[in-house]
Amino acid sequence: MRWQDVEPLPDLNGGISAILASADALKGAWEDWLEHIDEQEFRRTRRRSLRRHAIETGIIERLYDVDWGVTLALVAEGLTQEAAAREGGISDDTLAVIRSQYDALEFLADAARGGRDLSVHFVRELHQAITRRQLTYGATDTLGRVFEAPMRHGEWNRHPNHVVRPDGTLLEYTPPEHVQAQMDQLIAIYQKTEAAHPITRAAWLHHRFIRIHPFEDGNGRVARALTLLVLLRDNYAPLVVDRSQRARYIDALDQANAGDLAPLIRLFARLEISALRFELEAPSVLRETAGGAAEVARAHADRLRLNLVAKDSAGRSGPAVRLAGSLQTKVAHYLRKQGDALRDAFATIAPETVVHVHHAEPPSQRSLLHRDRFRAMANSAGFRPNLNEGVWWATLYMEIVGYALHFHTAIIKAGPPNTGALVFTVSAAVSPPGEIESNDLPVPVWACDPTPDDSVTLVFSDAPDARWPEITEVIDQVLTAAVDQLGQQLG
């Protein structure tokens, strides 16, 4: 695939309007929530978001690796060796690179707040800031030998660059002699896209910058930072492409290379929804507070006071409950169909196979059961649950020749009250003989906890049918893996 001139934002027919509307609805809830917190609390939340981006952007590039526990500590407590040491530690060199990336994001956030225009000079400044503590990068000479080349901060690439796509074809980036002209053209076209949705605009800028690939190294990190600049200018939260999204992100970029930008826009919209949800969620008070029991108590009191004053002035709770109920009906029906299909598939070897589907939803008392389990599912999926009014849960239980398959789904309120945010997530396990429990909602030893990839963030304004394909995709993906695990256990 030969390099191309920067092309204008294309007409899009990829069904992106629904997911963009979901992001905007959650943004409205987030902006209402901001009215109830002071500037200091907002800045603390924003710093956590930027720390998360600063860590994950280098992991995406395989620049370093950071344990998930260390990541959570650094995000919550700050980019210090003391915070990292409590979860296993991090090297000084890695922490220095992460800090420089974080400082670059602070520089970018200040530029967004100040209304600074995007320019070629700004892009070069941003590259300098992001790569400041990176002295070398991995390069390949004409004989195919890998070596460490010196990093030239803020300077355009001097050598032709290309990458091999998954199908084996060669993707050419802009030749060095055309980089300056292409960057000038990129900025000129970007300035004419103000009428486009900010997430669409950010995805276009991100991809077209990647196709130019103006620097010898750090292009991905700069592209993801530029995405933040576009979103912050329009008062969105800073989205994060984290390690769990790497494969989808690369696939979406490859589809954009082939001419279809819609998958990248949809991915960025989902990540923006997650980013807004992240900023809506209060962090662990214990991690944020260093002054003993009384100060922790005061912090919790402040948090609870905020929850009480955040009235449902926009009327989000009712639509969110109706959305959850509608989706719960569809999930229960879908699980019954899947259970029947599984029983039929195993009937030839185990006619006595038993399949049950159970479910509950608020205001039923059964929706309030098993909070520890749903809290664990939420934590594994990367969000803070609001379990006070119950959970819309459904479980598929299958018993076959002494083994049991447990597959759970849950629709859980997320963030502070009355935001209208929900998360659908799943979890699965296989219990060996002797560990089967046959009550209505079995408690297995978990073998497959959910990840952020195994969840779908929903908002009160979503149409059930519009989000249903994402939910079935998550169900099918995890249930298939669980059935495969069961089959291997059976021998």
Phi and psi in degrees as a GROMACS rama.xvg file:
@    title "Ramachandran Plot"
@    xaxis  label "Phi"
@    yaxis  label "Psi"
@TYPE xy
-72.1658  155.261  ARG-2
-65.4508  154.363  TRP-3
-132.555  154.711  GLN-4
-63.5637  153.797  ASP-5
-61.9904  127.636  VAL-6
-105.181  149.482  GLU-7
-63.8181  165.215  PRO-8
-59.5792  123.343  LEU-9
-78.4176  164.31  PRO-10
-69.2925  138.829  ASP-11
-117.534  128.983  LEU-12
-127.507  32.6003  ASN-13
-97.5888  22.1375  GLY-14
64.1045  43.6613  GLY-15
-95.4525  -10.154  ILE-16
-63.7912  -37.0144  SER-17
-66.0713  -44.2823  ALA-18
-71.4891  -33.7488  ILE-19
-66.9005  -38.948  LEU-20
-64.3644  -36.3733  ALA-21
-63.3189  -44.1047  SER-22
-61.6133  -41.7665  ALA-23
-67.9524  -36.2976  ASP-24
-64.5831  -43.2031  ALA-25
-68.2427  -34.0043  LEU-26
-61.2379  -38.8062  LYS-27
-61.879  -42.6266  GLY-28
-63.351  -40.2018  ALA-29
-64.8511  -43.0452  TRP-30
-65.5113  -36.777  GLU-31
-63.2886  -40.0876  ASP-32
-64.7221  -35.8464  TRP-33
-62.4553  -25.5625  LEU-34
-66.1834  -19.4739  GLU-35
-99.4525  -1.32621  HIS-36
-118.839  154.183  ILE-37
-85.1732  170.982  ASP-38
-61.6836  -36.0601  GLU-39
-64.4304  -42.9135  GLN-40
-66.3889  -39.3171  GLU-41
-60.2815  -43.1145  PHE-42
-66.0142  -36.5879  ARG-43
-62.9018  -43.5747  ARG-44
-64.0489  -43.7251  THR-45
-64.7921  -37.326  ARG-46
-63.2357  -38.6621  ARG-47
-62.4037  -41.6692  ARG-48
-62.6454  -43.4541  SER-49
-70.1898  -34.5948  LEU-50
-61.5141  -43.8363  ARG-51
-60.5705  -45.0489  ARG-52
-62.1947  -44.3834  HIS-53
-60.7955  -36.0763  ALA-54
-74.3505  -49.9122  ILE-55
-70.9556  -29.3138  GLU-56
-64.716  -31.4819  THR-57
-79.5399  -31.0187  GLY-58
-65.9879  -39.8613  ILE-59
-55.9572  -37.7154  ILE-60
-86.5284  2.33599  GLU-61
59.2815  29.9976  ARG-62
-73.5276  -31.1454  LEU-63
-162.315  176.592  TYR-64
-132.284  141.298  ASP-65
-132.914  127.742  VAL-66
-56.6413  146.973  ASP-67
-62.2271  -39.6931  TRP-68
-62.4457  -41.5133  GLY-69
-63.4667  -41.1665  VAL-70
-58.0038  -48.0938  THR-71
-60.8243  -40.1595  LEU-72
-65.4937  -43.5284  ALA-73
-66.0729  -37.9836  LEU-74
-66.3874  -44.8559  VAL-75
-75.5105  -38.9941  ALA-76
-107.41  -19.6889  GLU-77
121.925  160.682  GLY-78
-84.9399  72.3764  LEU-79
-127.988  155.672  THR-80
-66.3479  -31.2542  GLN-81
-62.8615  -44.5949  GLU-82
-64.8104  -43.8917  ALA-83
-65.8659  -37.5945  ALA-84
-61.3947  -31.0338  ALA-85
-68.7258  -17.045  ARG-86
-117.889  12.7699  GLU-87
123.615  -17.4505  GLY-88
96.0356  168.166  GLY-89
-153.63  149.79  ILE-90
-72.5556  153.622  SER-91
-61.5354  -39.6042  ASP-92
-63.8167  -44.5127  ASP-93
-63.3067  -44.1639  THR-94
-63.0668  -36.2423  LEU-95
-64.5861  -40.9971  ALA-96
-64.9554  -43.8728  VAL-97
-62.0309  -41.3904  ILE-98
-63.0022  -40.9681  ARG-99
-65.3166  -37.0237  SER-100
-66.6958  -38.5137  GLN-101
-65.4641  -44.21  TYR-102
-59.7525  -37.719  ASP-103
-64.0143  -38.0242  ALA-104
-69.4077  -35.5473  LEU-105
-63.4445  -41.9519  GLU-106
-59.4913  -42.6261  PHE-107
-67.2435  -43.002  LEU-108
-62.5639  -39.6814  ALA-109
-63.0434  -39.926  ASP-110
-63.6759  -40.6606  ALA-111
-64.7546  -43.7592  ALA-112
-63.9221  -35.7607  ARG-113
-81.7637  -1.32991  GLY-114
72.5436  23.1334  GLY-115
-66.9653  134.567  ARG-116
-73.8832  147.176  ASP-117
-71.8993  133.219  LEU-118
-146.441  166.41  SER-119
-62.3474  -39.8402  VAL-120
-61.4691  -41.2447  HIS-121
-63.0549  -41.0465  PHE-122
-59.9144  -42.0429  VAL-123
-68.52  -38.7839  ARG-124
-60.0601  -42.4792  GLU-125
-63.8761  -42.155  LEU-126
-62.391  -42.6106  HIS-127
-57.3085  -44.7835  GLN-128
-68.2093  -43.1217  ALA-129
-66.6313  -39.3496  ILE-130
-98.742  11.5423  THR-131
-52.2551  -41.4673  ARG-132
-95.5591  8.08391  ARG-133
-101.164  110.882  GLN-134
-87.1192  -28.3859  LEU-135
-137.748  170.423  THR-136
-144.361  157.47  TYR-137
-76.2834  119.047  GLY-138
-122.755  165.405  ALA-139
-126.091  130.063  THR-140
-84.7823  -179  ASP-141
-64.8355  -17.3755  THR-142
-95.9758  5.51781  LEU-143
84.3746  10.2013  GLY-144
-86.9421  134.346  ARG-145
-86.7656  135.03  VAL-146
-147.885  166.77  PHE-147
-93.5097  113.59  GLU-148
-98.0956  149.536  ALA-149
-67.8436  136.62  PRO-150
-77.3405  127.019  MET-151
-104.685  98.9906  ARG-152
-68.4601  124.639  HIS-153
75.0762  10.2506  GLY-154
-108.767  144.018  GLU-155
-66.4997  155.743  TRP-156
-61.4291  139.265  ASN-157
-105.083  -3.7906  ARG-158
-129.472  146.267  HIS-159
-56.3119  145.013  PRO-160
-134.664  143.694  ASN-161
-156.651  169.137  HIS-162
-142.628  149.744  VAL-163
-90.1487  123.566  VAL-164
-75.8058  165.311  ARG-165
-56.7098  -29.0548  PRO-166
-86.5575  5.51462  ASP-167
93.3494  -8.58397  GLY-168
-78.4786  160.269  THR-169
-96.6048  129.965  LEU-170
-106.51  115.027  LEU-171
-87.971  136.115  GLU-172
-93.5364  173.527  TYR-173
-62.6233  129.271  THR-174
-60.6241  149.022  PRO-175
-52.6314  -37.7926  PRO-176
-70.6069  -12.7444  GLU-177
-108.522  -1.34742  HIS-178
-61.4774  -47.9786  VAL-179
-58.8977  -46.8223  GLN-180
-63.8603  -40.1174  ALA-181
-68.452  -36.7261  GLN-182
-66.7686  -40.1797  MET-183
-60.1189  -42.082  ASP-184
-67.6027  -39.3908  GLN-185
-58.0012  -48.4294  LEU-186
-65.2157  -40.7408  ILE-187
-62.6978  -43.6994  ALA-188
-70.4294  -39.9443  ILE-189
-56.3391  -40.907  TYR-190
-66.7261  -14.4616  GLN-191
-97.3592  5.83752  LYS-192
-104.872  19.4856  THR-193
-61.4081  -24.1818  GLU-194
-77.1437  -14.5527  ALA-195
-76.4578  156.611  ALA-196
-60.6011  138.52  HIS-197
-55.4545  -36.5833  PRO-198
-69.6084  -39.8928  ILE-199
-63.3424  -44.4402  THR-200
-61.6366  -42.5536  ARG-201
-65.0584  -40.9373  ALA-202
-65.0494  -42.0183  ALA-203
-62.2569  -48.4442  TRP-204
-60.7798  -43.7652  LEU-205
-57.7134  -51.5608  HIS-206
-67.6608  -43.7403  HIS-207
-66.483  -34.6405  ARG-208
-64.2213  -43.709  PHE-209
-60.432  -39.7458  ILE-210
-66.3494  -30.7154  ARG-211
-72.8858  -44.8117  ILE-212
53.6581  60.9637  HIS-213
-72.6371  -22.7208  PRO-214
-104.746  160.208  PHE-215
-69.3849  -30.9861  GLU-216
-155.075  158.007  ASP-217
90.1625  6.82565  GLY-218
-64.078  -40.7123  ASN-219
-63.9484  -41.7239  GLY-220
-65.1563  -39.496  ARG-221
-67.1114  -41.9059  VAL-222
-60.6021  -42.8223  ALA-223
-68.7017  -32.9716  ARG-224
-67.7904  -40.3124  ALA-225
-63.1522  -33.6098  LEU-226
-59.656  -43.2437  THR-227
-61.8235  -40.5466  LEU-228
-58.4384  -46.3674  LEU-229
-61.0035  -45.9143  VAL-230
-69.9829  -41.6721  LEU-231
-65.6908  -34.1411  LEU-232
-61.6163  -28.6597  ARG-233
-105.487  20.4277  ASP-234
62.7524  38.1702  ASN-235
-96.9136  166.825  TYR-236
-80.7542  153.603  ALA-237
-74.8945  109.692  PRO-238
-71.4143  157.536  LEU-239
-128.145  123.986  VAL-240
-88.7401  104.688  VAL-241
-98.9916  178.802  ASP-242
-59.0863  -31.8746  ARG-243
-71.5055  -18.4369  SER-244
-101.498  4.02895  GLN-245
-57.2879  -47.4911  ARG-246
-63.6326  -43.7898  ALA-247
-65.5494  -37.9056  ARG-248
-63.4237  -47.7263  TYR-249
-65.0445  -40.1776  ILE-250
-63.6221  -41.461  ASP-251
-64.6682  -39.5081  ALA-252
-63.0546  -39.4349  LEU-253
-66.9051  -37.6162  ASP-254
-66.5518  -34.971  GLN-255
-65.7114  -37.7723  ALA-256
-59.6128  -32.9744  ASN-257
-84.902  0.296107  ALA-258
109.58  0.964297  GLY-259
-114.33  102.73  ASP-260
-83.1096  -16.5769  LEU-261
-57.8395  -43.1294  ALA-262
-59.4282  -36.1553  PRO-263
-69.7481  -38.3788  LEU-264
-64.0054  -43.9764  ILE-265
-63.5668  -40.3168  ARG-266
-62.9602  -46.1756  LEU-267
-63.5176  -35.8491  PHE-268
-64.5711  -43.1695  ALA-269
-63.4112  -40.5356  ARG-270
-69.2726  -33.769  LEU-271
-66.8681  -39.6931  GLU-272
-60.053  -43.9807  ILE-273
-63.8135  -38.3563  SER-274
-66.0435  -42.0025  ALA-275
-63.6997  -40.7961  LEU-276
-63.5963  -39.8488  ARG-277
-60.7556  -41.7823  PHE-278
-76.406  -19.5868  GLU-279
-76.8626  -21.7176  LEU-280
-90.9037  130.078  GLU-281
-70.834  138.63  ALA-282
-74.46  174.093  PRO-283
-60.8225  120.917  SER-284
-59.9892  -38.8341  VAL-285
-62.4714  -39.1879  LEU-286
-73.1237  -29.6102  ARG-287
-85.8056  -13.8161  GLU-288
-117.682  131.372  THR-289
-115.078  10.8924  ALA-290
-106.278  22.7316  GLY-291
88.2761  -175.231  GLY-292
-61.624  -44.0966  ALA-293
-63.0499  -41.2495  ALA-294
-69.0338  -37.6753  GLU-295
-61.2868  -42.6121  VAL-296
-61.3207  -42.9449  ALA-297
-64.6841  -38.3615  ARG-298
-64.0185  -42.1321  ALA-299
-65.1348  -39.4161  HIS-300
-61.9283  -40.6934  ALA-301
-63.1895  -41.734  ASP-302
-64.1888  -44.2691  ARG-303
-66.9304  -34.9765  LEU-304
-61.8116  -42.4148  ARG-305
-59.3169  -42.9335  LEU-306
-60.027  -36.7657  ASN-307
-72.9853  -36.0014  LEU-308
-84.5622  -13.2139  VAL-309
-79.5161  82.6244  ALA-310
-71.7019  157.617  LYS-311
-85.7032  61.59  ASP-312
-66.9805  -25.7911  SER-313
-92.3482  0.310369  ALA-314
65.588  45.6391  GLY-315
-89.1447  -28.1999  ARG-316
-61.7867  -46.1715  SER-317
-59.8548  -52.5084  GLY-318
-59.414  -35.065  PRO-319
-65.233  -42.0648  ALA-320
-64.4651  -42.287  VAL-321
-64.8428  -40.0892  ARG-322
-61.6687  -46.9009  LEU-323
-61.5485  -41.8063  ALA-324
-64.377  -41.7334  GLY-325
-64.1555  -44.2396  SER-326
-68.5546  -35.3726  LEU-327
-60.7686  -41.2106  GLN-328
-60.7853  -43.4609  THR-329
-67.1364  -38.6108  LYS-330
-64.8824  -46.7286  VAL-331
-60.8065  -42.9887  ALA-332
-63.2134  -41.8356  HIS-333
-65.1457  -40.9178  TYR-334
-65.9657  -36.0002  LEU-335
-62.4132  -42.9217  ARG-336
-63.0395  -42.8062  LYS-337
-65.1296  -40.1139  GLN-338
-63.2409  -42.4541  GLY-339
-61.9586  -41.5675  ASP-340
-65.3367  -39.7476  ALA-341
-65.9699  -42.8211  LEU-342
-62.1303  -42.3722  ARG-343
-63.7304  -38.2884  ASP-344
-65.8743  -36.7079  ALA-345
-90.7117  -3.85662  PHE-346
-60.8689  -31.3584  ALA-347
-68.6163  -26.8824  THR-348
-107.414  -20.2023  ILE-349
-146.155  79.4554  ALA-350
-59.4715  -22.7496  PRO-351
-85.3926  7.75786  GLU-352
-53.8835  132.155  THR-353
-111.656  133.387  VAL-354
-130.273  130.236  VAL-355
-129.424  143.948  HIS-356
-122.792  123.75  VAL-357
-121.421  152.232  HIS-358
-157.075  160.545  HIS-359
-154.416  157.963  ALA-360
-152.712  157.302  GLU-361
-60.5259  145.555  PRO-362
-93.7012  15.8021  PRO-363
-57.4012  141.332  SER-364
-62.5892  -28.5381  GLN-365
-65.3704  -22.665  ARG-366
-70.6761  -14.8391  SER-367
-92.966  -2.89912  LEU-368
-75.8784  159.466  LEU-369
59.6174  42.3731  HIS-370
-62.7351  -35.4413  ARG-371
-60.5731  -39.7054  ASP-372
-65.3445  -46.5604  ARG-373
-69.7385  -31.7306  PHE-374
-64.9757  -40.7311  ARG-375
-65.3661  -41.3408  ALA-376
-61.0781  -43.4015  MET-377
-63.8599  -44.4788  ALA-378
-60.9752  -42.1301  ASN-379
-66.0629  -33.2705  SER-380
-82.6637  -5.65426  ALA-381
90.3768  29.8305  GLY-382
-144.213  161.048  PHE-383
-96.3628  116.865  ARG-384
-81.9829  153.26  PRO-385
-114.172  100.242  ASN-386
-101.82  5.68008  LEU-387
-60.048  -35.4786  ASN-388
-105.699  10.2468  GLU-389
103.818  175.783  GLY-390
-131.566  142.155  VAL-391
-86.763  98.8973  TRP-392
-118.088  154.711  TRP-393
-145.068  143.813  ALA-394
-134.759  137.752  THR-395
-106.947  122.246  LEU-396
-120.436  125.433  TYR-397
-128.499  129.534  MET-398
-115.248  126.723  GLU-399
-145.924  124.928  ILE-400
38.036  49.1349  VAL-401
89.165  -5.89449  GLY-402
-108.591  158.484  TYR-403
-134.169  137.928  ALA-404
-104.563  128.126  LEU-405
-117.304  120.243  HIS-406
-129.092  120.766  PHE-407
-118.628  139.533  HIS-408
-121.045  152.471  THR-409
-150.561  137.695  ALA-410
-110.556  116.1  ILE-411
-124.481  136.196  ILE-412
-66.0166  141.827  LYS-413
-123.652  147.3  ALA-414
76.3066  -169.091  GLY-415
-63.5886  164.161  PRO-416
-60.8095  152.299  PRO-417
67.9296  19.2833  ASN-418
-88.3682  -18.3963  THR-419
77.0092  18.6609  GLY-420
-97.1853  136.147  ALA-421
-132.102  155.106  LEU-422
-130.855  128.759  VAL-423
-95.5331  128.233  PHE-424
-144.473  165.888  THR-425
-137.511  161.751  VAL-426
-154.039  153.881  SER-427
-146.335  154.945  ALA-428
-156.613  157.742  ALA-429
-120.997  125.444  VAL-430
-99.9436  128.519  SER-431
-75.0983  170.825  PRO-432
-54.5565  141.943  PRO-433
92.435  -10.8521  GLY-434
-115.811  10.5468  GLU-435
-75.7636  134.927  ILE-436
-120.785  131.67  GLU-437
-105.968  16.9623  SER-438
-73.8074  -179.791  ASN-439
-59.5128  -34.9154  ASP-440
-132.5  89.343  LEU-441
-58.7779  152.555  PRO-442
-115.8  92.5551  VAL-443
-84.6215  171.137  PRO-444
-83.2046  117.583  VAL-445
-65.9376  134.55  TRP-446
-117.136  -14.3997  ALA-447
-145.263  93.0032  CYS-448
-82.9638  151.758  ASP-449
-70.0597  156.608  PRO-450
-117.864  170.804  THR-451
-55.9523  -26.1854  PRO-452
-68.9248  -24.2451  ASP-453
-94.9904  38.5421  ASP-454
-147.399  158.984  SER-455
-132.29  121.625  VAL-456
-84.0963  131.055  THR-457
-120.306  154.389  LEU-458
-129.646  159.845  VAL-459
-55.1108  -28.3025  PHE-460
-88.6016  -2.37484  SER-461
-65.3617  145.283  ASP-462
-88.1838  129.362  ALA-463
-52.8702  -43.982  PRO-464
-65.5284  -30.6875  ASP-465
-69.5071  -33.7833  ALA-466
-96.6017  -9.18239  ARG-467
-59.0209  -42.2389  TRP-468
-56.7976  -37.6261  PRO-469
-65.6648  -37.6985  GLU-470
-68.471  -44.0574  ILE-471
-66.3991  -31.8222  THR-472
-62.1491  -43.4162  GLU-473
-66.1205  -45.4212  VAL-474
-58.0972  -50.0106  ILE-475
-62.4443  -41.0833  ASP-476
-63.3058  -48.443  GLN-477
-77.6112  -38.7971  VAL-478
-64.735  -39.0691  LEU-479
-61.0994  -44.4814  THR-480
-63.9038  -38.932  ALA-481
-67.6491  -40.9758  ALA-482
-65.7454  -37.8622  VAL-483
-62.667  -41.3042  ASP-484
-62.6031  -42.7063  GLN-485
-60.8048  -45.2012  LEU-486
-59.4896  -39.5256  GLY-487
-68.534  -36.0088  GLN-488
-64.7029  -36.9983  GLN-489
-67.824  -15.9843  LEU-490
